[in-house]
């Protein structure tokens, strides 16, 4: 695709990405502890149907991390694999790839999420258009309401809703109980759509990992600094693991389909570049 450039241990884009991610992490702590402002509310990637979603979050979420460990391992992988890719491609192409894979990861995650939650949202919308005890019981039977004392407004509203449901079990036409149910489900719908939040550079990093496996397929990677494996097999195995965990619905809090989305969008971009190698913008 391109001729290798002069090798640098810490090329400029990787270096600046490490710095920016570190600054975002420090800013998150400083704003939270010093000003009482939770930057995750503004800079993490919210679901597209959420009231809190903003288009800029498709960029900012890549620089937010949930913990120091999350930040450290992403940045270590960025340096380990990204340095070789940036040295090979050059800074412009590498930065574009990094952002493209990250945006693709976010889009992929919430595309899958849409199909997961759409039956519930459709059921709630149907009930709100025509409140009735039958549709309400169907919602209750198919969904475990995500309420906890961490969110007191929705938590205490749920108790009134629960009482209304009990009343409707004996008197399905009770107007007051139906209205209480409508009020709760309107609030819960918004709460439920605002709840998911994605942070981290993992999608971009998985795209870079895919690029590393494609650019240097036979280069040896040492798992745990000891077990040798060729890059191409490492990428395939890691991708298969992410697919398995995503399909099986792992409850580890990791956005596995975002990782796969980063790899998928990275693959698409690499194949596009291979078919159109004369793009002077990146030279």
N, C-alpha and C positions, 0 to 999 in steps of 0.2 A: 504493500500500500504506500508506504513512505520509507525513505532511507533513514536509518537510525541517526540521531543527532548526537552531539557531544554529551557524554554521560555526566550527570550530576547526582550526588547522593541525596540532595534535597532540592529538587527543581522548583522554580518560582511558584507555580500554581499550587502544587502540593504544600509548599511551605506556607503560603498565604491562607489556604484552606484550613490548615492546622491551627493557625493563629486565630482566624475568624471563629472557628468552632470553639476554641478555648475562650475567646472573649464573650461569645454568646452564653456559654455555660456560667462564667463569672457574673455576667450581667443578670442572669436568671436568679442567682443566689442573692446578689446585691439588691435588686429590685424587690425581691420577696421579703428579705429580712429587714431592709432599711426603709422601704417605702410601702410595703404591704401590697405591692402590685405583682400579680401572677402573670408573667410573660407567656406562659403556656396558653392562657386564654386568648391571646392575640396572635401568637406566632406559630403555634402548633397547627397541624392540618386538621381542620374539622370536616365533617361529612358535608357533601355538596348540598344536601337538603337541610342543613342546619342553619338557624338564624345567625350563627356565629361565623359561618364560612366567609372568607375573603379570598379573592384570587391570588393575592400576594403570598398566601400561606403555602402555595405549591413550591415556593422558593424558600421561605423562612423556616419551614419545618425541618429542612435538611440540616440546619445549623443548631437545632435544639436537641438536647439529650436529657434523658430521664435520670441519669446518675453518672457519677464519675467513671464507674466501670463501663457503662454504655459508651461514654465518650472515649475512654481510653482504647477499648478494643476496636472501635470504628476507626479511630485515628491511626492506630498501629497498622491496621489492614490497609488504610489509605496510603500510608507511607510505604509499606512493604510492597504492595502491588502497583500503586499509582505512580511511584517514582519511575519505575521501568517503562510504564506506558507513556508517561509524559515525556520522558527522554526520547522515546521512539516516535511519538506523534508530534511533539511540540506543544507549547502551552495553549494556543487558541483551540486547537482540535480537542485537546484533553479537557479543557474547561467546558466546552460545549457538550462533550460526551458526558461529563460528570453531572451537569445540570439536566440534560435530556434524560438520562437514566433515572435521576432522582424524581423528576416530574412524572415520568412513566411509572415509577414505583407507586407514587401516591395515587395516580389515576387507577392503576390496576387494583390496589388494595380496596378502594371504595367502589370500584365496579363490582368486585366480588361481594362486598358488603351489601350493595344495593339488592342483589338477588337473595341474600340471606334475610334481610329485614323487610323486603317488599310485601310478602304475604301479610305480615303483622300490620304494616302501615295501611295497606289496602283494606284490611278488616276494620281497623279503627275508623278510617275515612267512611267506610260503608255504614258503620254504626252511627257516626256523627250526622250523616245525612238522613238516617232513618232510625232513631233510637228505639231499640226493642230488646226485650230480655233474652230472646233466642240468640241474636248476634253477639250480645254481651257475654253470654255463657260460652260461646265459641271462642271468643278472645281469651277469656280466663282459662279455658281448658288447654289452649295451645301456647300460652305465654307465661313465663315466670317474671313477674314484675320486679324491675331492678330498683328497689327502694331501700334506703338505709338511712340511719341517723346522720350520716355525712351530708345528706341533702334534706334538711329538716322540713322545708315547705312541702315537698312531694311526699315525704315520709308521713307527716301527720295528715295530709290530705288523703293518703291511702286508707287510713282507718275509717274515715267517713265514707269513702268509696266501698270499703268492705262491708260496712253496716248496710249501705244501700243495696248491695248485691244480695245480702241475706234477706232483706225485705222483699226484693224482686223475686226471690225463690218461692215465696209464698203468695206474693201479689204482683204478678208480672206487669200490671198496668199502673203501678203506683207512680204518679207523675213526679212527685218530689224526688224519689229515689232515682228515676230515670234522668232527671235534670242533674242530680248530684253526680251520676255516672258520666254524663256528657261533660260536665265541668272538669272532672278529674282526667278523663281521657284526652281532652283538648290540651290540658297542661302537661300530661304525661307524654303525649306525642311530641311536643316541642322539647321536653326534657330528654327524651330518648334519642332524638335526632342530634341534640347538642352534646350528648355524652361522649361519643367516640372521639379520640384525639390521637394523631400519629406524630411522632417525633423521631429524629435521627437521620444520620447519613447512610444508614444501612443499604437503602435501595441503590444509591449511587455506588457504594462500595461493592455491592454484588454485581453491578454492571461492570465495574473495573475488574473484578475477579473474572468475570466472563471474558472480558477483553484480554486479560493476561493469559487465560487458557487458550484463546484463539491465536494470539500473537506469538506466544512462546509455549506451544503445546507439550514439548518434550523437556522443558526445564524442570528440574527436580525441586519439589517443595518438601520440607521436613516437618511432618506433623509432630507437635510437641517437641520440636527441635531435635527429633531423633528418628522418626519413621519416614523413609523416603517414599515419595509418590510423584508421578509425573503430573504436571499442571493440568493437562486435559482430563485425566481421570479424577483428579481432585475436584475440578469444576463440575463434572458430570455427577459425581457422587454427592456433592454438596447440593446441587440443584435437585437431584432425586429425593434427598432427605427433606428439603424445604417443601417439595411438592407433597410428599407423604404427610408431613406434619400439618400442612395447610388443609389437605383433603380430609384428614382424620379429625380436624377441629381441635388441635392442641390448645389447651387452656393456659399456656405459659406466658401469655401477654405479649408474644412476639408476632409482628405482622408478616407472616411467612409469604403471603401472596404479594406483599410489597417487595420482598426480596426477589421473588420470581419475576415480578414486573420489571424490576431494575435490570435483571438479566435479559428478559425478553426485549425490552426497548433498546438495550445495549446491542443485542444481536442484530436487531433490525437496522440500527444505525450503521453498524460495521458493514453489514451486507450492502447497504445503500452506498456507502463510501467506496466499497470495492468495485461496484458497478460504475461509479462516477469518480474516478481517481483524480481528475483534473480540476478539483475545486480550489481555486487560488486563494480564497479567503483564509484557508487554514495553513497556507504555506508560509 
